[in-house]
Every structure is written in structure tokens, then in C-alpha cells.
Amino acid sequence: MSTKKPPAAPASGFDAEVDAARKRLESALNQDEGFDDLAALQALAPILEEKISSRRLAFTLGEEDDEETQIAVIHVETDEELGFIFADEGEYVFESNHPDYFDDFVDDDAERFVERLYETLRADLPKYEVEHKR
């Protein structure tokens, strides 16, 4: 009696997403000029403005002292920087200035990154606003 191996499962779901992210990262790292962080943030800025259009928040593209370009997430009413976004080797990174309210995270896909930022801000901004009322 011979035993047959089950057919190989098609690449889907988690493994497919990891493979696609790996290919994007390898491509970004293999380019002669490397991953262009500034161009990535410039492409991300209009997506942020479109998907997270709010009277509460502003997104400003600027540079820090260490020459790293970033997008600041500003709470308009308090004029406080809630966090910042930067690009690094093919990934988008959100780092919070208020870790008690907003979690840091990383994603390699611009659209998915913005969706995650949207959900993070939508879920945690009410608590921030209640506790930082002027």
C-alpha cells in the first residue's frame, strides 16, 4: 500500500503576506540607492490626510535634529504632538509620545499602516482628550 502525500497547500494567508513583505523589503534593500524614506513619507502623507481627515488632528512633514524625516501627528486643540511616523528600510513606524494612550507599531504596507493608525487613534483619542481637557 502506498501512501500519498497531500497536495501542497497554495501560498495564502499569513505565509503569503510574509513572503510579499519579505520581497518588498529585499527589493528596497537591494536598490542601488536604498529605500527612499523621504519619498515613502511623501507618498504616505496624502493617504493619511484622505483616510484620517479630522478637525482634531494635523499631520505635518518635518525633520528632526538627527536628519530623520518624519510626519508628526499633532492634536490640534492641545497643540501637542501625539506621536510621529517615520519610514525605515521599507517599513512605516508609528512611535507614540504618549504610550499610556497610543501603542507603537510597524507595518510594511502604506494602506494597512494608515488603517491601523486610524483604528489606534479612533480607539484611544477619546481617553486622551478627556484626560487632557484644557
DSSP file with accessible surface (Angstrom, degrees, kcal/mol):
  #  RESIDUE AA STRUCTURE BP1 BP2  ACC     N-H-->O    O-->H-N    N-H-->O    O-->H-N    TCO  KAPPA ALPHA  PHI   PSI    X-CA   Y-CA   Z-CA
    1    1 A M              0   0  233      0, 0.0     2,-0.4     0, 0.0     0, 0.0   0.000 360.0 360.0 360.0 127.2    0.0    0.0    0.0
    2    2 A S        -     0   0  101      0, 0.0     2,-0.5     0, 0.0     0, 0.0  -0.779 360.0-139.5 -99.9 143.2    1.4    3.3   -1.0
    3    3 A T        -     0   0  132     -2,-0.4     2,-0.4     0, 0.0     0, 0.0  -0.871  14.3-144.7-102.8 132.4    0.8    6.5    0.9
    4    4 A K        -     0   0  191     -2,-0.5     0, 0.0     3,-0.0     0, 0.0  -0.773  13.7-125.5 -95.4 140.9    0.2    9.6   -1.0
    5    5 A K        -     0   0  195     -2,-0.4     3,-0.1     1,-0.1    -1,-0.0  -0.607  33.5-107.7 -78.2 142.0    1.3   12.9    0.2
    6    6 A P        -     0   0  113      0, 0.0     3,-0.1     0, 0.0    -1,-0.1  -0.381  46.4 -91.9 -65.7 148.1   -1.4   15.5    0.5
    7    7 A P        -     0   0  125      0, 0.0     2,-0.1     0, 0.0    -3,-0.0  -0.308  49.9 -94.9 -61.0 146.3   -1.1   18.2   -2.2
    8    8 A A        -     0   0  100      1,-0.1     3,-0.1    -3,-0.1    -3,-0.0  -0.411  42.0-116.5 -63.0 134.7    0.9   21.2   -1.2
    9    9 A A        -     0   0   89     -2,-0.1    -1,-0.1     1,-0.1     3,-0.1  -0.480  32.9-106.8 -72.3 140.0   -1.3   24.0    0.0
   10   10 A P        -     0   0  108      0, 0.0     2,-0.6     0, 0.0    -1,-0.1  -0.374  40.7 -96.2 -65.7 149.4   -1.2   27.1   -2.0
   11   11 A A  S    S+     0   0   79      4,-0.1     2,-0.3    -3,-0.1    -3,-0.0  -0.555  72.1 134.2 -68.6 112.3    0.6   30.0   -0.5
   12   12 A S    >>  +     0   0   79     -2,-0.6     3,-0.8    -3,-0.1     4,-0.6  -0.957  42.3  12.9-150.6 171.4   -2.1   32.1    1.1
   13   13 A G  H 3> S+     0   0   44     -2,-0.3     4,-2.2     1,-0.2     5,-0.2  -0.307 121.5   1.0  64.3-135.4   -2.9   33.9    4.3
   14   14 A F  H 3> S+     0   0  155      1,-0.2     4,-2.5     2,-0.2    -1,-0.2   0.908 134.2  48.7 -56.4 -51.1   -0.1   34.5    6.7
   15   15 A D  H <> S+     0   0  105     -3,-0.8     4,-2.8     1,-0.2    -1,-0.2   0.898 111.0  50.9 -61.9 -39.2    2.7   32.9    4.7
   16   16 A A  H  X S+     0   0   34     -4,-0.6     4,-2.5     2,-0.2    -1,-0.2   0.910 110.9  48.7 -65.1 -40.3    1.8   34.8    1.6
   17   17 A E  H  X S+     0   0  111     -4,-2.2     4,-2.4     2,-0.2    -2,-0.2   0.909 112.6  47.8 -65.8 -41.1    1.8   38.1    3.4
   18   18 A V  H  X S+     0   0   67     -4,-2.5     4,-2.7    -5,-0.2    -2,-0.2   0.930 112.3  49.7 -64.8 -43.3    5.1   37.4    5.0
   19   19 A D  H  X S+     0   0   74     -4,-2.8     4,-2.4    -5,-0.2    -2,-0.2   0.923 111.9  47.9 -61.2 -43.6    6.6   36.3    1.6
   20   20 A A  H  X S+     0   0   39     -4,-2.5     4,-2.3     2,-0.2    -1,-0.2   0.921 112.8  48.1 -65.1 -41.5    5.2   39.5    0.0
   21   21 A A  H  X S+     0   0   23     -4,-2.4     4,-2.5     1,-0.2    -2,-0.2   0.909 110.9  51.7 -65.1 -40.1    6.6   41.7    2.7
   22   22 A R  H  X S+     0   0  154     -4,-2.7     4,-3.0     1,-0.2     5,-0.2   0.922 109.4  49.5 -62.8 -43.5   10.0   39.9    2.5
   23   23 A K  H  X S+     0   0  147     -4,-2.4     4,-2.5     2,-0.2    -1,-0.2   0.914 111.6  48.9 -62.4 -42.3   10.1   40.5   -1.2
   24   24 A R  H  X S+     0   0  101     -4,-2.3     4,-2.4     2,-0.2    -2,-0.2   0.924 113.6  46.8 -63.1 -42.6    9.3   44.2   -0.8
   25   25 A L  H  X S+     0   0   58     -4,-2.5     4,-2.5     2,-0.2    -2,-0.2   0.937 112.8  48.3 -66.0 -44.8   12.0   44.6    1.9
   26   26 A E  H  X S+     0   0   82     -4,-3.0     4,-2.1     1,-0.2    -1,-0.2   0.913 112.1  50.4 -62.0 -40.5   14.6   42.7   -0.1
   27   27 A S  H  X S+     0   0   68     -4,-2.5     4,-0.9    -5,-0.2    -1,-0.2   0.921 111.1  48.2 -62.8 -43.6   13.8   44.9   -3.2
   28   28 A A  H  < S+     0   0    6     -4,-2.4     3,-0.4     1,-0.2    -2,-0.2   0.905 114.9  45.3 -64.5 -38.8   14.1   48.1   -1.1
   29   29 A L  H  < S+     0   0   86     -4,-2.5    -1,-0.2     1,-0.2    -2,-0.2   0.797 110.6  54.0 -76.3 -27.2   17.4   47.0    0.4
   30   30 A N  H  < S+     0   0  126     -4,-2.1    -1,-0.2    -5,-0.2    -2,-0.2   0.589  81.1 108.3 -85.4 -10.7   18.8   45.8   -3.0
   31   31 A Q  S >< S-     0   0   82     -4,-0.9     3,-0.8    -3,-0.4     4,-0.1  -0.395  78.3-123.5 -65.4 144.4   18.2   49.1   -4.8
   32   32 A D  T 3  S+     0   0  166      1,-0.3    -1,-0.1     2,-0.1     3,-0.1   0.895 113.1  37.2 -56.1 -42.4   21.4   50.9   -5.5
   33   33 A E  T 3  S-     0   0  149      1,-0.2    -1,-0.3     3,-0.0    -2,-0.1   0.534 109.7-135.3 -89.4  -5.1   20.2   54.0   -3.7
   34   34 A G    <   -     0   0   20     -3,-0.8     2,-0.3    -7,-0.1    -1,-0.2  -0.185  49.6 -26.4  79.1-177.2   18.4   52.0   -1.0
   35   35 A F        -     0   0   55     -4,-0.1     2,-1.2     1,-0.1    54,-0.2  -0.554  61.9-134.4 -73.0 129.1   14.9   52.7    0.4
   36   36 A D     >  -     0   0   91     -2,-0.3     4,-2.2     1,-0.2     5,-0.2  -0.722  22.5-176.0 -90.4  96.2   14.0   56.3    0.0
   37   37 A D  H  > S+     0   0   54     -2,-1.2     4,-2.3     1,-0.2     5,-0.2   0.894  81.5  50.9 -60.2 -43.5   12.5   57.2    3.4
   38   38 A L  H  > S+     0   0   64      1,-0.2     4,-2.7     2,-0.2    -1,-0.2   0.936 110.7  47.9 -62.9 -46.1   11.5   60.8    2.3
   39   39 A A  H  > S+     0   0   38      1,-0.2     4,-2.0     2,-0.2    -1,-0.2   0.897 110.6  53.1 -62.4 -38.4    9.7   59.6   -0.8
   40   40 A A  H  X S+     0   0   10     -4,-2.2     4,-1.7     2,-0.2    -1,-0.2   0.923 111.9  44.5 -63.3 -43.1    7.9   56.9    1.2
   41   41 A L  H  X S+     0   0    0     -4,-2.3     4,-2.3     2,-0.2    -2,-0.2   0.883 110.7  54.0 -70.0 -36.8    6.7   59.5    3.7
   42   42 A Q  H  < S+     0   0  105     -4,-2.7    -1,-0.2     1,-0.2    -2,-0.2   0.867 111.2  46.4 -64.8 -34.2    5.7   62.0    1.0
   43   43 A A  H  X S+     0   0   58     -4,-2.0     4,-0.6    -5,-0.2    -1,-0.2   0.821 113.0  50.5 -74.8 -29.9    3.6   59.2   -0.6
   44   44 A L  H  X S+     0   0    0     -4,-1.7     4,-2.4    -5,-0.2     3,-0.4   0.850  95.0  72.8 -76.2 -33.9    2.1   58.4    2.8
   45   45 A A  H  X S+     0   0   27     -4,-2.3     4,-2.4     1,-0.2     5,-0.2   0.889  97.2  45.5 -53.8 -49.9    1.1   61.9    3.7
   46   46 A P  H  > S+     0   0   77      0, 0.0     4,-2.2     0, 0.0    -1,-0.2   0.867 111.1  54.1 -66.3 -29.8   -1.8   62.3    1.2
   47   47 A I  H  X S+     0   0   32     -4,-0.6     4,-2.9    -3,-0.4     5,-0.3   0.928 109.5  48.5 -65.9 -42.3   -3.1   58.8    2.2
   48   48 A L  H  X S+     0   0    0     -4,-2.4     4,-2.7     1,-0.2    -1,-0.2   0.940 111.7  48.8 -60.0 -48.2   -3.1   60.0    5.9
   49   49 A E  H  < S+     0   0   93     -4,-2.4    -1,-0.2    -5,-0.2    -2,-0.2   0.871 116.3  43.6 -61.7 -36.6   -4.9   63.2    5.0
   50   50 A E  H >< S+     0   0  142     -4,-2.2     3,-0.6    -5,-0.2    -2,-0.2   0.937 121.1  36.4 -74.6 -47.5   -7.6   61.4    3.0
   51   51 A K  H 3< S+     0   0   87     -4,-2.9    -2,-0.2     1,-0.3    -3,-0.2   0.790 125.5  37.9 -80.7 -29.2   -8.2   58.4    5.4
   52   52 A I  T 3< S+     0   0   11     -4,-2.7     2,-0.6    -5,-0.3    -1,-0.3  -0.492  73.6 163.4-121.6  59.3   -7.9   60.3    8.6
   53   53 A S    <   +     0   0  102     -3,-0.6     2,-0.3    -2,-0.1    -4,-0.1  -0.705  20.1 153.0 -79.0 116.6   -9.5   63.6    7.8
   54   54 A S        -     0   0   45     -2,-0.6     3,-0.2     3,-0.4    -2,-0.1  -1.000  56.2-142.2-151.4 145.0  -10.2   65.3   11.1
   55   55 A R  S    S+     0   0  193     -2,-0.3    -1,-0.1     1,-0.2    22,-0.1   0.658 107.1  57.6 -75.6 -14.8  -10.6   68.6   12.8
   56   56 A R  S    S+     0   0   85     20,-0.1    20,-3.0    19,-0.1    21,-0.4   0.749 105.0  48.9 -85.0 -28.7   -8.8   67.1   15.8
   57   57 A L  E     -A   75   0A  12     18,-0.2    -3,-0.4    -3,-0.2     2,-0.4  -0.893  53.7-170.7-123.9 148.5   -5.6   66.0   14.1
   58   58 A A  E     -A   74   0A  34     16,-2.2    16,-3.1    -2,-0.3     2,-0.5  -0.977  12.3-150.7-130.5 146.3   -3.0   67.5   11.8
   59   59 A F  E     -A   73   0A  19     -2,-0.4     2,-0.5    14,-0.2    14,-0.2  -0.977  17.0-174.2-118.4 119.3   -0.1   65.7   10.1
   60   60 A T  E     -A   72   0A  73     12,-2.0    12,-3.0    -2,-0.5     2,-0.5  -0.965  18.7-140.9-122.0 129.5    3.0   67.7    9.4
   61   61 A L  E     +A   71   0A  79     -2,-0.5     2,-0.3    10,-0.2    10,-0.2  -0.732  44.0 137.7 -85.4 125.6    6.0   66.6    7.5
   62   62 A G  E     -A   70   0A  34      8,-2.9     8,-2.9    -2,-0.5     2,-0.4  -0.929  46.5-105.8-155.7 179.5    9.2   67.8    9.0
   63   63 A E  E     -A   69   0A 136     -2,-0.3     6,-0.2     6,-0.2     2,-0.1  -0.937  21.5-144.1-119.7 141.2   12.8   66.9   10.0
   64   64 A E    >   -     0   0   91      4,-1.9     3,-1.5    -2,-0.4     4,-0.0  -0.428  38.5 -96.2 -89.5 172.8   14.2   66.2   13.4
   65   65 A D  T 3  S+     0   0  162      1,-0.3    -1,-0.1    -2,-0.1    -2,-0.0   0.805 120.6  64.1 -61.4 -29.1   17.7   67.2   14.5
   66   66 A D  T 3  S-     0   0  111      2,-0.1    -1,-0.3     1,-0.1     3,-0.1   0.226 117.0-109.1 -85.8  18.9   19.1   63.8   13.7
   67   67 A E  S <  S+     0   0  165     -3,-1.5     2,-0.6     1,-0.2    -2,-0.1   0.613  75.2 137.2  67.8  13.8   18.3   64.3   10.0
   68   68 A E        -     0   0   60     -4,-0.0    -4,-1.9   -31,-0.0     2,-0.3  -0.827  49.7-137.9 -92.9 123.2   15.5   61.7   10.1
   69   69 A T  E     +A   63   0A  22     -2,-0.6    18,-0.5    -6,-0.2     2,-0.3  -0.591  33.8 164.6 -78.6 141.1   12.4   62.9    8.2
   70   70 A Q  E     -A   62   0A  10     -8,-2.9    -8,-2.9    -2,-0.3     2,-0.5  -0.958  39.2-120.2-150.7 165.6    9.1   62.2    9.9
   71   71 A I  E     -AB  61  85A   2     14,-2.7    14,-2.7    -2,-0.3     2,-0.3  -0.971  29.8-145.5-110.8 119.7    5.4   63.0   10.0
   72   72 A A  E     -AB  60  84A   9    -12,-3.0   -12,-2.0    -2,-0.5     2,-0.7  -0.679   3.7-143.6 -84.8 139.1    4.3   64.5   13.3
   73   73 A V  E     -AB  59  83A   0     10,-2.8     9,-2.9    -2,-0.3    10,-1.1  -0.914  26.1-168.0-102.6 107.8    0.7   63.6   14.5
   74   74 A I  E     -AB  58  81A  25    -16,-3.1   -16,-2.2    -2,-0.7     2,-0.7  -0.852  22.6-139.0-106.2 131.7   -0.5   66.8   16.2
   75   75 A H  E  >> -AB  57  80A   3      5,-3.1     4,-1.7    -2,-0.4     5,-1.0  -0.791  19.8-152.4 -84.5 115.6   -3.6   67.1   18.3
   76   76 A V  T  45S+     0   0   76    -20,-3.0    -1,-0.2    -2,-0.7   -19,-0.1   0.918  86.3  50.4 -61.6 -47.6   -5.0   70.5   17.1
   77   77 A E  T  45S+     0   0  117    -21,-0.4    -1,-0.2     1,-0.2   -20,-0.1   0.901 123.8  28.9 -62.7 -42.1   -6.8   71.6   20.3
   78   78 A T  T  45S-     0   0   10      2,-0.1    -1,-0.2    56,-0.0    -2,-0.2   0.572  96.9-135.5 -93.2 -10.3   -3.9   71.0   22.7
   79   79 A D  T  <5 +     0   0  130     -4,-1.7     2,-0.4     1,-0.2    -3,-0.2   0.838  57.8 142.4  55.1  35.6   -1.2   71.6   20.0
   80   80 A E  E   < -B   75   0A  66     -5,-1.0    -5,-3.1     2,-0.0     2,-0.7  -0.867  58.0-121.0-110.3 141.3    0.6   68.6   21.3
   81   81 A E  E     -B   74   0A  57     -2,-0.4    -7,-0.2    -7,-0.2     3,-0.1  -0.698  23.3-172.5 -80.5 114.7    2.5   66.0   19.3
   82   82 A L  E     -     0   0A   0     -9,-2.9    15,-2.8    -2,-0.7    16,-0.8   0.775  62.2 -49.3 -77.1 -29.4    0.8   62.7   20.0
   83   83 A G  E     -BC  73  96A   0    -10,-1.1   -10,-2.8    13,-0.3     2,-0.3  -0.967  55.6-111.6 177.8-172.9    3.4   60.7   18.1
   84   84 A F  E     -BC  72  95A  30     11,-2.5    11,-2.7    -2,-0.3     2,-0.4  -0.978  10.8-141.2-147.2 157.7    5.4   60.6   14.9
   85   85 A I  E     +BC  71  94A   0    -14,-2.7   -14,-2.7    -2,-0.3     2,-0.3  -0.955  23.4 168.8-119.9 135.7    5.7   58.4   11.8
   86   86 A F  E     - C   0  93A  19      7,-2.1     7,-3.0    -2,-0.4     2,-0.4  -0.951  27.7-127.3-141.0 162.2    8.9   57.6   10.0
   87   87 A A  E     + C   0  92A   1    -18,-0.5     2,-0.3    -2,-0.3     5,-0.2  -0.910  25.4 177.2-110.1 141.0   10.0   55.2    7.3
   88   88 A D  E >   - C   0  91A  71      3,-2.7     3,-1.3    -2,-0.4   -52,-0.1  -0.911  64.1 -28.4-149.7 114.3   12.9   52.8    7.7
   89   89 A E  T 3  S-     0   0  106     -2,-0.3   -60,-0.1     1,-0.3   -61,-0.1   0.866 128.4 -38.0  49.1  48.9   14.2   50.2    5.3
   90   90 A G  T 3  S+     0   0   13      1,-0.2     2,-0.3   -62,-0.1    -1,-0.3   0.533 119.2 100.7  88.1   5.4   10.8   49.6    3.7
   91   91 A E  E <   -C   88   0A  76     -3,-1.3    -3,-2.7   -66,-0.1     2,-0.4  -0.930  62.7-136.1-125.8 149.8    8.7   49.8    6.8
   92   92 A Y  E     -CD  87 107A  24     15,-3.5    15,-2.3    -2,-0.3     2,-0.4  -0.867  24.0-163.1-100.7 136.1    6.5   52.5    8.3
   93   93 A V  E     -CD  86 106A  15     -7,-3.0    -7,-2.1    -2,-0.4     2,-0.5  -0.977  11.3-162.6-125.8 131.2    6.8   53.1   12.0
   94   94 A F  E     -CD  85 105A   0     11,-2.8    11,-1.7    -2,-0.4     2,-0.5  -0.969  11.3-175.6-109.2 124.3    4.5   54.9   14.4
   95   95 A E  E     -C   84   0A  74    -11,-2.7   -11,-2.5    -2,-0.5     2,-0.3  -0.988  16.5-139.7-120.3 128.5    6.0   55.9   17.7
   96   96 A S  E     -C   83   0A  14     -2,-0.5   -13,-0.3   -13,-0.2     8,-0.1  -0.595  14.9-158.3 -88.0 143.4    3.8   57.5   20.4
   97   97 A N  S    S+     0   0   67    -15,-2.8   -14,-0.2    -2,-0.3    -1,-0.1   0.439  98.1  48.9 -89.2  -5.2    4.8   60.3   22.6
   98   98 A H    >>  +     0   0   27    -16,-0.8     4,-2.5     4,-0.1     3,-2.4  -0.646  64.5 172.4-132.5  74.0    2.0   59.1   24.9
   99   99 A P  T 34 S+     0   0   88      0, 0.0    -1,-0.1     0, 0.0     5,-0.1   0.713  75.3  69.0 -62.9 -16.3    2.5   55.4   25.4
  100  100 A D  T 34 S+     0   0  139      1,-0.1     3,-0.1    -3,-0.1    -2,-0.0   0.732 117.4  22.2 -69.8 -19.8   -0.2   55.3   28.1
  101  101 A Y  T <4 S+     0   0   27     -3,-2.4     2,-0.4     1,-0.3    -1,-0.1   0.764 123.9  42.0-111.2 -44.0   -2.7   56.1   25.3
  102  102 A F     <  -     0   0    0     -4,-2.5    -1,-0.3   -20,-0.1     2,-0.2  -0.937  69.1-137.9-121.4 131.0   -1.3   55.0   21.9
  103  103 A D        -     0   0  112     -2,-0.4     2,-0.2    -3,-0.1    -3,-0.0  -0.585  20.7-122.7 -84.4 143.7    0.7   51.9   21.1
  104  104 A D        +     0   0   87     -2,-0.2     2,-0.3    -8,-0.1    -9,-0.2  -0.517  39.8 168.8 -75.3 150.8    3.7   51.9   18.8
  105  105 A F  E     -D   94   0A  10    -11,-1.7   -11,-2.8    -2,-0.2     2,-0.3  -0.987  25.0-144.2-160.3 166.5    3.6   49.7   15.7
  106  106 A V  E     +D   93   0A  65     -2,-0.3     2,-0.3   -13,-0.2   -13,-0.2  -0.979  17.6 170.3-134.6 142.3    5.3   48.9   12.4
  107  107 A D  E     -D   92   0A  18    -15,-2.3   -15,-3.5    -2,-0.3    -2,-0.0  -0.980  27.9-150.5-151.1 149.1    3.9   47.9    9.0
  108  108 A D  S    S+     0   0   25     -2,-0.3     2,-0.5   -17,-0.2   -15,-0.1   0.478  80.5  75.9 -97.7  -2.8    5.4   47.5    5.6
  109  109 A D     >  -     0   0   53      1,-0.1     4,-2.7   -17,-0.1     5,-0.2  -0.938  68.8-150.1-114.1 124.2    2.2   48.3    3.6
  110  110 A A  H  > S+     0   0   20     -2,-0.5     4,-2.4     1,-0.2     5,-0.2   0.909  96.2  46.8 -59.7 -47.9    1.2   52.0    3.5
  111  111 A E  H  > S+     0   0   80      2,-0.2     4,-2.2     1,-0.2    -1,-0.2   0.926 115.5  45.2 -62.5 -44.7   -2.6   51.4    3.2
  112  112 A R  H  > S+     0   0   80      2,-0.2     4,-2.4     1,-0.2    -2,-0.2   0.891 111.0  54.7 -67.2 -37.1   -2.6   48.8    6.1
  113  113 A F  H  X S+     0   0    0     -4,-2.7     4,-2.6     2,-0.2    -2,-0.2   0.935 109.2  47.1 -60.2 -46.7   -0.4   51.2    8.2
  114  114 A V  H  X S+     0   0    1     -4,-2.4     4,-2.9     1,-0.2    -2,-0.2   0.908 110.8  52.1 -65.0 -39.7   -2.9   54.0    7.7
  115  115 A E  H  X S+     0   0  111     -4,-2.2     4,-2.4     1,-0.2    -1,-0.2   0.921 111.3  47.2 -60.7 -42.5   -5.8   51.7    8.6
  116  116 A R  H  X S+     0   0  116     -4,-2.4     4,-2.5     2,-0.2    -2,-0.2   0.904 112.0  49.3 -67.9 -39.9   -4.0   50.6   11.8
  117  117 A L  H  X S+     0   0    0     -4,-2.6     4,-2.9     2,-0.2     5,-0.3   0.922 109.7  53.1 -63.6 -42.5   -3.2   54.2   12.7
  118  118 A Y  H  X S+     0   0  101     -4,-2.9     4,-2.8     1,-0.2     5,-0.2   0.944 111.7  44.8 -55.2 -50.8   -6.8   55.1   12.1
  119  119 A E  H  X S+     0   0   91     -4,-2.4     4,-2.1     2,-0.2    -1,-0.2   0.894 113.3  50.6 -64.5 -40.3   -8.0   52.4   14.4
  120  120 A T  H  X S+     0   0   22     -4,-2.5     4,-2.1     2,-0.2     5,-0.2   0.949 115.3  41.8 -62.2 -48.6   -5.4   53.2   17.1
  121  121 A L  H  X S+     0   0    5     -4,-2.9     4,-2.6     1,-0.2    -2,-0.2   0.908 113.9  51.9 -67.6 -41.6   -6.3   56.9   17.1
  122  122 A R  H  < S+     0   0  138     -4,-2.8    -1,-0.2    -5,-0.3    -2,-0.2   0.906 115.3  42.3 -61.2 -39.7  -10.1   56.3   16.9
  123  123 A A  H  < S+     0   0   56     -4,-2.1     4,-0.3    -5,-0.2    -1,-0.2   0.871 126.1  29.5 -76.6 -35.8   -9.9   53.9   19.9
  124  124 A D  H  X S+     0   0   48     -4,-2.1     4,-1.8    -5,-0.2    -2,-0.2   0.640  97.5  80.0-106.3 -16.3   -7.6   55.9   22.1
  125  125 A L  H  X S+     0   0   13     -4,-2.6     4,-2.9    -5,-0.2     5,-0.2   0.884  87.5  59.7 -63.9 -37.4   -8.1   59.6   21.3
  126  126 A P  H  > S+     0   0   72      0, 0.0     4,-2.5     0, 0.0    -1,-0.2   0.934 106.9  46.5 -57.1 -44.3  -11.3   59.9   23.4
  127  127 A K  H  > S+     0   0  113     -4,-0.3     4,-2.3     1,-0.2    -2,-0.2   0.928 112.7  50.3 -63.0 -44.1   -9.4   58.9   26.6
  128  128 A Y  H  X S+     0   0    0     -4,-1.8     4,-1.2     1,-0.2    -1,-0.2   0.938 111.9  47.8 -57.8 -47.4   -6.5   61.3   25.7
  129  129 A E  H  < S+     0   0   39     -4,-2.9     3,-0.3     1,-0.2    -2,-0.2   0.899 111.2  49.8 -64.9 -39.9   -9.0   64.2   25.1
  130  130 A V  H >< S+     0   0  113     -4,-2.5     3,-0.8    -5,-0.2    -1,-0.2   0.929 115.7  42.9 -64.4 -41.1  -10.9   63.6   28.4
  131  131 A E  H 3< S+     0   0  110     -4,-2.3    -1,-0.2     1,-0.2    -2,-0.2   0.615 118.0  45.1 -83.5 -11.0   -7.7   63.5   30.4
  132  132 A H  T 3< S+     0   0   57     -4,-1.2    -1,-0.2    -3,-0.3    -2,-0.2  -0.014  76.2 147.8-120.8  30.4   -6.1   66.5   28.7
  133  133 A K    <         0   0  169     -3,-0.8    -3,-0.1     1,-0.1    -4,-0.0  -0.423 360.0 360.0 -67.2 136.9   -9.0   68.9   28.6
  134  134 A R              0   0  209     -2,-0.1    -1,-0.1     0, 0.0    -2,-0.0  -0.519 360.0 360.0 -89.1 360.0   -8.0   72.5   28.8
